[in-house]
Amino acid sequence: MIETPTVTAPPGAILLGAYAARSCPVKTQNAFNPMVALDDLTEGDLVPNNERLAELFEGGSQFKAAVVEQLINSCRDDVVDLRPMSDGTRAEQIDACVRAMTSGAAVIIGGCLPVDLVGHRVGYPDLLVRGVDKADGSAGYHPVEVKWHKIIERCQLPEDDGVERRVLRYSTLARPAPHAANTASGYGLRIGSRTADFLQLAHYYRILEACGFGPARPIVGVIGTDDLFDTPVLSWADLQQLEVRAFSRSSPEGWRLRSLLERYDHEHAFRIKIAEVARLQTGRPDLDPEPLVRPIVNKECSRCQWWEHCLPQLDPDDVSLRIDKAPLDMREIATLRRNGITTITDLVGADLDQLLEWYLPEVSHRGGAEGRIRIAARRARMLLEGTAFDRETVGPIEVPRADVEIDLDIESSADGRVYLWGFLVQRSCDGDPVYAEFSRFDDLDDRAEAALAADAFTWLRSVVDTVPSVAVFHYSGYEVAKISELARREHDELLDWAAGYAEEHFVDLLEIVKAHYFGVSGLGLKLMARHVGFSWRDDDPGGLNSQLWFAEAVHGATAELRARARRRVLEYNEDDVVATNHVRAWLRAQ
């Protein structure tokens, strides 16, 4: 039996949670800087919980609970659920987790891993799944995370790229161990877009390795929202085998492939250095060591509790602050800053051809760097000029016409189910358009969602069958994608008709706009509609907000609150289709 210490953090220890290596490094700096207030932290886990909380808020909590419940009910082996220990001390939680691993439990839910003082790590994986026993007969455990997003993709790699990368290895919840894995050819993991998930899992693997319960190989698992199979599955990844592109000054190409484990080790080591320097800050710039990182605006800032601390450190015209559409990444911004380009004024004033000579060798970690900086420079110029949209073509803009023109917008809940189909019907012989909606303010399952869609498309089909021509306009491909998804799932004649009709007769206005305009902040419906003079009734319209309103419409504490939220959603949806109507009319007038 392995004697594993269940140590807690001594005063002053640098300990990083699993989100540190995958998150903005300025968070680590702020967490360990004694001159910066520390809020929303877990004791001994000095990286804020906001990243995990954001995932849970966005629907992950319900999904994770459902997956865990399904695992408990279907797993054929012994499952130890340590979630009831979450109110105990860290030492108590660690003791419970170590006892469960020592006993050889097949699956451990909600375990708290031993503190890795030497590696500066703490961690709470969603699941620990027992693998093949090691040579000494002791158990080895694979960390698994449950994520509220898809993790599997169809693999487009050529045949000679290696069979291993073109085969998905997955386990069922009934038999979750990796040695019981099945395979699916032609599928793989979304490594590029989900690198952060694997960095998090690498963190847990390193802790398991340090405490003697690591598996023989660094194989980790993710359960995503993928619908490739009838039920959720554990998709397995070898952190030493799967690689991502990383900057390399020593490589002739300027980049090289690094394994996910190498990438994690690099990021984690950098955060430790950041923390060591940050903890030496005393508020005396003349004596304090220079901080290793400076704030750069990124996608995490909008939900970071340190945003108000970082914002004053940025120039109001900082490139990362002002350019919010297709923004340059942190390495690209840092490269510009090292060469004296901090603001959009600096960027506009730079000779791009000369800039590229020193810029491109430093940003070869990703493709398309030249195009990205040229587009950023264009947006910087537009911002300085106060221009929201640039017309890229001349002449009339062709928009299809029909006897009946319908604008469509759908609303979906946090779990992706469509609960509202909104239509604005404009007949060529009539005056004002008429809004028609099909909604169900309830927690929908597959059957209820399909029934609501059937109501909407029974109505639409009746319109199509009774007039000479119909055109259905929408803004972005989301509506068509959801219709196709429903048709594939339900195998229903009406939904099959709807999917076919959508592919042939629906008109995506966004594609028309893209063909003629370039937007400084993009070409979204809210931006375009406001540009043409339309205003929403709601002060804060948006798809994510509508999900919150829907939740209140279903689960609000009082009937009055539920009714008010329902009206708010319906008004928002109606305004969306009216906005689409306004954009279409404006395009025809150009």
N, C-alpha and C positions, 0 to 999 in steps of 0.2 A: 504494500500500500504506500502511496506517495504521501509524504508529509509536506503539506503545502501551507505556508504561512498565510494567515488571513489578516495581513497588516492593514492599518489605516494610515492616513497621511500625517506625518509629523509636521509641526509648525514650520512654515517656510518652504515646504516641498513644492517643486514645480510638477504639477500633475495635469495632464491634458486628457480631455474626453475624446470620444470617437469623432466628434464633429470638428475638431480643431484642424486636422490636416485637410479636410475637405472644404473648409470655410475661409473667408477673408482673413488674412494674417493680421490685419489691424485689430481684429477682435481679440486675438491672443495678446497683442501688445496692450490694449486697453485693460484687459482683465488683470494683467500683472503689474500695471503701472500704479503705484500707490497714490499718485496724484489724481487718478481718475476714479470716480465713484463706481462701486461695484453693485449692480442690481441684477436681480433675477438669476442668481447663480446657485448651483447645487454644491453643497459643502464638499470640498475636495475635488471638484470637477470644474476647474477654472476656465471653462469656455461656456458662454451663456446658453441657456436652454431654448432660445428663441427659434433656432433652426428646427429642432425637434417639435416644438410647439406649433410652428408654422405647418409642418407636415400633418400633424394631428388635426389642426384646425381645417385644413383643406380636404378633410374627409378620411384621412388615414386612420383615425381612432376607431371609427365604426368598422372599416374594412379589416383592420388588424384584429379587432375583437371577434369578428365573424370568422376569420381564417383560423384563429386560435381555437375557437369553439369547435369548428369543423375538424381540426386536428385532434383535439381531445376525444371527440366522438368516433373518429374513424381509425386512429392509429392502433395497430395491433399489438404494439409493445407498450412497456410501462412509461408513462408520462408523469413528470414531476412539475407541478405548477407552483412557482414561487412568487407569483404576483401578490398573494396575501401578505407576503413579508415586506412589501414596499413601504410600509409605515415604520418598520423597525430601523435600528441604527445600521450604518454601513457595515460594521463588524458582524452584526447578526445576519445581515443579508449575505455577506461573503461566506460565513460559516455554513449557512444553509446550502449555498451553491456548491461549495467544496464537498460537503457531505453527499449531495446528489451526484456529483461527478465521480466521487470515490466509490459510491454504491453501484455505478455503472448504469444509471438510468438511460433509457433510449433517447428520450427527449426531455429537455429542461426548458421551462417557459419562464421568462422574466428573471433570469439569474443575474446576480451582481458578481463580477469577476474579482479575484484578488487584486489588490493594488500592486502594480509593477513599479516599484520605486526606482529601480535602475533605469528602466525605459521611460519613466515619467508618464505612466499611463493608468487610467481607470476606465471602466467600461461596463455597459449594461446591454448586452445583445438581446434581441427579441427571443431568439431560440438558440439552444445548443443541441446539436444532433450527434449522437454517438456514431463514430466511424469504426473502421476495422481496428482491433486492438493492436497495440505496438509490440515490438519484439519482446519486451519484458512482461507482456501480459496486461499492462495497464491500459485504461481506456483513453482514447483520444477523441476530442470533440471538435465539430465543425460549427462555426458561428453562422447564423442565418438571420436575415432581416426581412421584415414584411414591409413592402413599399407600396404607396398609393399611386403607382404609375406602372406603365408597361415596361417590361424588361427584356422581352423576346422580340426578335425581328426576323423577317425572311432574309436568308443569307444570299447576297449577290456576288460572293467571291468566285473567281474562276476555279475550274476543276483542279488546276495544278497548284492552288494556293495552300493545299494541305487539308486532308480529310478532317482532322480534329477541329478545325475552325468552322467547318461546314456542318457539324453535327451537334445538336443540342443534347446535353445530358440533363435529365430531370427525374425527380422522384415524386411519387404521389404522397398525399398526406397519410394514407393508410400504411405505406412503407417508406418513411422519409429518409432512411439512411442512404448516403451516396453510393455505397456498394450495391444497393438494390436499384440503382438508377436505370431508367429506360433511355432510349435515344430517339431523336427525331431528325432525320436528314433534311437538309435544306433550310434549317433554322439555326440561329445563333443568338448570342446575347448583344444587347445594345451597349457595347463597351464605350464608344465615343461619347454618347449623350448621357450615360449613367456612370461615368468614371467615379463620381463622388460616392455612389453607393459602395463601390468596391474598395475605395480608400477607407471608408468607415469599417468595412468588414476586415480589411487588412489590420486595422488597429486592434480589433478583437483577437484576430489570429495571433498577433505578436504577444498579447497578454497571455493567451492560452499556452503559447510556446514557453513563455517565461515561467509560468507556474507549474509546468510539467504535464498539462492536459492537452497540449497541442496535437493535431493530427499528424500523420507521417508526411503528408504533403499539404501545402497551403490551399486547400480546396474549401471554398465558402459558398453559401447559398443565398438566393434571393427569391422571395415569393412576391410576384407582381400582380397586376390586375389583368394580365393577358387572358384572352378568351380562346386561345388555341386549343385548349382542352376543356372538358365539361366542368372541371373543378380547378381550383388553384393548385399549382405545382411548385416544387422547390427546384429552381434552375441552378445548376452547379457551375462554378468557375474556378479554374486553377490560376491563382494569383501570380505564379511564376511563369506560366505559359502564355497568358494573354498579355498583349502589349499595347501601349499607347505611344503616340508621337510626342517627343519632348525636345526642347531646345538643347543644342550641344555646340558649344563654341569650337570644340576640337574636331568635329565631324566636317568633312568637306561640304556636305549638303547643308550644314547648319542645324541639323536635327538628327536624332537617332531614335529608334524604338526602345522603350524601356518597359520592363514588365510592370504590371500593376503593383507588385510588392516593392519593386525598386522605386516607383513613383511615390508610393506612400512613405517609404523610409526617408526619402529626400524631403518631402513636405513636412513630415513630423520633426525631423532634425532641425529644419529651418525654424519651425515654431518654437522649439526649445531655445534656440539662440535668441529669438525675438523676446521670449519671456525673460531670459537671463539679463538682457540689456534693459528691458522695461522695468524690472523690479529695482534697478539702480537709480531710477529717476527721483529727484528731490524737488523739482520745481525751479531749479537754478540752471538755466540753459548754458551759462558760462562754465559750469563745472560738470554738468551731467553728460554722459555719453550720448552721442547722436542716435536717436531711434532708428531701428533698421528699416522700418516701413513708414510710409505716409498714406493718408486716406486717398483712395481712388474709388470713385462711385462705381458700384456694380449692382447686380440684381438683388443682392442680399440687403442693401441699404434701406430699402423701403420698410423692412420689418425688423430692423436692428435697433436695440435700445440705446446704442451709442451714436446713432445718427446725429443727434443734436450736439454731441461732443465733436464729431468729425467735421460737420458742415462748416463751422467757423474757420477751420483750417484750410478750406478751399477758396481759391479766388472765385468770385461770382461768375466769371467767364471761363472757369476751368473746363478743359475739353471734355473730361469725363462727366462733368456736371451738366453741361449744356447739350451735348449730343447724346440723346437718349434712344435713338432708333439705330439699330445695327451698331451699337457702341463698340469702340475699340476695347480690347481686353486689358487686363491689368499689366501684362508685360508690355503691350504696345504703348500704353499711356506712360509707363515708367521709362521706356526708351525715349519717348518724346521729351519728357521732363529732364532727363539727364543731358539732353542736347538743347536745353533752353526753350523748349516749346511747351508752355503750360496752358495758355488760354486759346480760345478760338481766334482771337486777333493774331496771336503768334503763328497759328497754323495757316491762316489765310495769307499772312505776310511771308511765309516761307516759300522758297523755290522748290517745288515738289521734285523736280528731276534731281536736284542736288541732294535733297533730303533722302531720297530713296537710296543713295549710295551708302549712307551710314545706317539707315533705318532697316532695310530689308535683311541684312545679315544678322540683325539682332532679334528679328521676329519670325524666323523661319520655323518656329514650333508649330505653325498652322499654315494651311494653304490660303491662297488668295490675299496675301498681305498687301500687295500693291493696290489691288482694287479696293480693299477696305479703307486704306488711308486716303485714296483719291476721293472716295465717296464721303468720307469724314470731312475732308477739306471743302467739298462742295456744300455740305450741310453747314459748315462753319461760315462760309460766305453768305449763305441764305439767312442764317441767324443774324449776322451783322447787318444785312440789308433789310431785315424784317420781312422776308419773303416766306410764305408758308408753302406755296406750291409752284413748281416750274412746269410750264407746258412744254412737252418734248416733241410735239407734232404740230402740223398746221392743217387748216381746213376743217370741215364739219366732222363731228364725231358721230359715227354710225351706232345707233342703238335700236335693236329690233322693235317693231311695232306689232300690235295685235288688236283685235276687236275688244278683247277683255285682257287687261293687264293687271296682274296680281303681284303684290309684294309680299314676300314670306320671311318671317323670322321666328325662330323657335327658342324656347327657354328650357334649360336642363338643370336638374338638381346637382348637388355636390357629388353624387355618385354616378352622374352622367346620364340619368334617365330623363327623357323628354316629357315634360308635364304640361307644355303649352305650345300649341301651333297657332300662330297669329297670321292672319291674311288681311291685306288691304286690297279691295276689289275696285278697280276703275274700269267702267264700261265706256266705250267711245261715244255712246249716245246719251250718257247720263252726265250729271253735274259732278257733285262731290263724291269722292271715293267712300266706300263703306268698309268698316272694320268688322271682321268675323274671327272669332277665336274658339278654339277647342282646348279645354283645359281640365285638369284634374288635380286639385290641391290635396294630395294625399301621398303617403309613402308608397310608391309604385313598385310592383314586381314586374317580371317579364310579361305576364299575362295582361296586367292593367295597362302597361305602357303600350303594348301592341294594340289593345282595344281602343285606346285613345287615338293612336295613329290611324286605325281603321276608320274611326269616325271622321277624322280630318280628310282622309283621302276618298272616302265615300262622297263627301261633299265636293271635293275638288274634281272628282271624276264626273260628277253630275254636271258641273259647269263645263268641263271640257267636251262632254257629249252633246251639249245643247247650243253651242255657239260655233261660228265658223273658225275662229282662231283664238288661241289663248297663249299668253306668254307669262311665265312665272319668274319674277326677278328676286334675287337674294344677294347678299353682300358677303362674300367669302364662300369657300367650299364646304363649310360645316354642315349646312342643311342637307346637301346632296349626300355627303358622307354618312350622316345619321340615318337617312332613308335607306341607303344601301345596306348599312349595318343591320337595321331592323329586318329588311327583306331576307338577308342571308340567315339571320337567326330564326325567323318564324316560318319560312317556307310557305308563305301565304299568297294566294293568287292576287289579292288586291294590293298587297305591299310589293309584290313582284312588278305589278303594273306601275305602281308609283315610282319604283326605282328606275324602271325603263323610261318612263315619261320624264323623270328628272334628268336623266342622262341626255335625252334628246331635245327637250324643250325648255328646261330651266336656263335662265340667263344669269351668270355671275357678274354683277355690276363691278365688283372689285377688279376683275380681269380687264374690263373695259377701261377703268380708271388707270390701272397700271400701264396700259398700252399708251397712254397719252400724258401722264403726269408723274412727276417726282416730288415727294413730300419731304419737307425738312424733318418732320417727326413721324413720317409714315403716311399711309393712305387709308387709315381706318375710317369706319363709318362716322364715328363721332367727330373726327377732324374734318372730313369732307362736308358733312351736313352743316356743321357750324360755319364752315367757309362759305356755304351758299345761303346762309341766313336762317337756318333752322335751329330751334332751341327745344330741348327736352323740358318737360314739366318738372321732372325731378331735379333737385339740386346736385345730386351725385349719381348720375346714371352709370351703369356698368354691369357686365355679365356676372362678375363675382359678387357684387352687391345684390343682384337679383337672386342669387342663390341663398343669401342670408334672408332676404325678404320671403322667399319661398318657405324656408325653414320656419320662419315665424308664422306664416300663413297656415302652416300645418300644425305646428306645435306651440303656438303662442299661448300665454297663460290665460287669456280671456277671449271671449268671442269677439269683442270689439277690436282687440289687437290683431286677431286672425283676419277679420274682415278688412281692416285697414291695410294690412300687408298684402292681402289678395288684390285690393284695388291698386295698390302701388305697383305690383308686378304687372297687372293688366295694362295700366297706363304706360308703364315703361315699354312694354312690348308693342303697344299701339304706336307709341312715338317712334320706335325703331322702324316700323314698316312705313310710317309717314315720312321719316327721314330718308329712307331708300327711295320713296316716290319723289321727294324733292331733289335728290341727287340725280335721278334719272332725267327729270325735267330740265335741270341745269345743264347736264351733258348735251342734251339735244339742242339747247340754245347756243352752244358755243360755236 
